[in-house]
Amino acid sequence: MNEAIGGILPLALGVAISPVPVIAAILMLLSPAAGRTGTSFLLGWLVGIAGAVTLFTALGGLVPDDGSDSSRPVVAAIQGVLGLALVALAVRQWRSRPTGDDEPELPAWMNGIASFTAAKAFGLGAVLAAANPKNLFLAIAAGVAVSQAELETSATVLVLVIWVAIAACSVAVPVLIALAAPGRVAAPLDRLRAWLAVNNATVMCVLMLVIGVNLIGKAISAL
């Protein structure tokens, strides 16, 4: 189990380091309906993360076992493809980064966050968690890693709980702090939002490049 946990930690951290969902959560926490929409967004984020990794863990069990511990071509192929896809996303992020005095471009839907209902906030959290290409690739990689560890059911559940806890922490921490101390965190959250907006592309580029190269290295070692 320790090997499985070690394998998913960087992947879970890759999901956690997602500036756009954190910015969305902060904007909700700065809105008049902060408690309702912030909590709903966090619940949607948790459901999306947990649902994706659980699904791909189940599907990972269908990967054929070639009976060799030293050569796993199917797993290697999956890791290699995911690694290359993440590297490609890193290149795209780097090219889209703001330069000079350019203002960072954020999704248009963020302009209407202040008027979101709890249901809409929940749906947005689930979509950003599960349908974002980067998070989707990382959930696939984690699901395959957990399924290939061939753990007991209880151990598998524990590993997935650890994955969800780490992957969700970047959204959960500001939401929980804001709920515990409303009115005291508005200024720090707004500064964090501004920093993430400016550095979103760079952060995502470095993150996806590092994880992508790591997955490609695992693919090569699995051959």
Secondary structure, DSSP 8 states (H G I E B T S, - for coil): -HHHHHHHHHHHHHHH--HHHHHHHHHHHTSTTHHHHHHHHHHHHHHHHHHHHHHHHHHHTTS---S-SS--HHHHHHHHHHHHHHHHHHHHHHHHS--TT------GGGGGGGG--HHHHHHHHHHHHHTSHHHHHHHHHHHHHHHHTT--HHHHHHHHHHHHHHHHHHHHHHHHHHHHSTTTSHHHHHHHHHHHHHHHHHHHHHHHHHHHHHHHHHHHHH-
